[in-house]
Structure formats: C-alpha cells, structure tokens
Amino acid sequence: MDAIKRKPAQRSTYRHGDLRRALLEAGIALARDGGPEAVVLREATRRAGVAPNAAYRHFASREDLLAAVRAQALAEVGRAMQAQYAAASASGSDADRARARVRAVGRGYLGFALAETGLFRTAFGGPFEVDPEAARAGAEGHNPFGHLNAALDALVAAGALAPERRAGAEYLAWSSVHGLALLALDGPLKALPRPALVALGERLLDMVERGL
C-alpha cells in the first residue's frame, strides 16, 4: 500500500525579519483604530498569529512596540505634508510659491489629523524628540518638522520672510496648527462638521502666513 501523501504543513513561524514587520503592521492597525492606548503587544501578536512570547525577540515591551508604531505614524504625517507640498501652486512669483508651500504643509498636517485621528494621536501622544540635524535637512524623507522648516526657509529665500524673523518661526507655526487640530479632535470644535473645520483651517493658515 502506497504511503499516503500529505500536503506539507504550513509554516507557523516567520522567516527572520518577517515577524517584526507583521507585529509592527498590527500595531499600526491598532493605533489607526484606537490611538496609542490601543497598541498592546498581546493583541499585536494575536493579529500576527503567533504566541505572545514570540514578540519579545523583536520588541522587549509594549513601550518598544509603541515607539516603533509612533515613528511610523510620524512618517505618515510627513507623507501627508509632502503630498500637499508637492501639489502646491507653482504659479506666481517666488514669494507666491513659497507662501503656497507654507500653507500646503499646514493643510497636510490638519488634513491628516482629521482623516487619520488614531495615527495622529499616536504620533504626538507621547515622548517626541526632534533631531535638529534631521529637522534642518529640509523636505527630504518623511520628517514633519523637516517639511515645515523647508517651507519657511523657502519663504526667507524668496524675500517673503525677514531673516531676523526666521528663528523660532517653526515653533509658532506648528503650535498654531497643532492647537487647532487638538481643538477639533478633543475640544469645543469637535462637533463641527468637516467642511467647517476645513474652512477654519484655511483661515488659520491665513493668520499664520500674515503673522510670520
């Protein structure tokens, strides 16, 4: 009697490197749905289809996983800003184009906050450190702070922002836009419909542009 041929058993383990990615993707999905509080290592392992202990080869704790998810969430904010930056108006004078890019990065930031609330909360809902060198690197990569700095530097280069007013301008612009985002997500503006929030955002960007 011929031996019964069996299908090879499916692998229940990941190749080197795959499990970390699977856990990170699960963590990102959790953050997208529920913010930073939803990023739990045990739930990430369940979604990845592995035993909880398997995660510790890649993430020593829930805090380690959350830090990795937060880095990815920040990169997503940067991508949203970069998309708006790239789509900014190319018409008019150098100053017009520079102003359009400043507005674009702010629009991308606010748009992401409203569209991807869980990831936005995760990106800015804990310890956040800005590497000064990376931040000054301009719009390369997916650093939100870098996009803002690049737009402001272009404003100075175009003669639309006095050099002596450049220092610290990124913090003033960022705090204004971030403040509106928080008011829309958790404050008295939470009940406003999306079109009204978008209109308020445009007015705020007008104020930021004039106040720089």
PyMOL commands that set and color helices and strands:
alter all, ss='L'
color gray80, all
select helices_A, chain A and resi 18-34+36-38+41-48+52-57+62-87+94-115+117-124+132-135+144-157+163-165+169-186+194-211
alter helices_A, ss='H'
color red, helices_A
deselect
rebuild
show_as cartoon
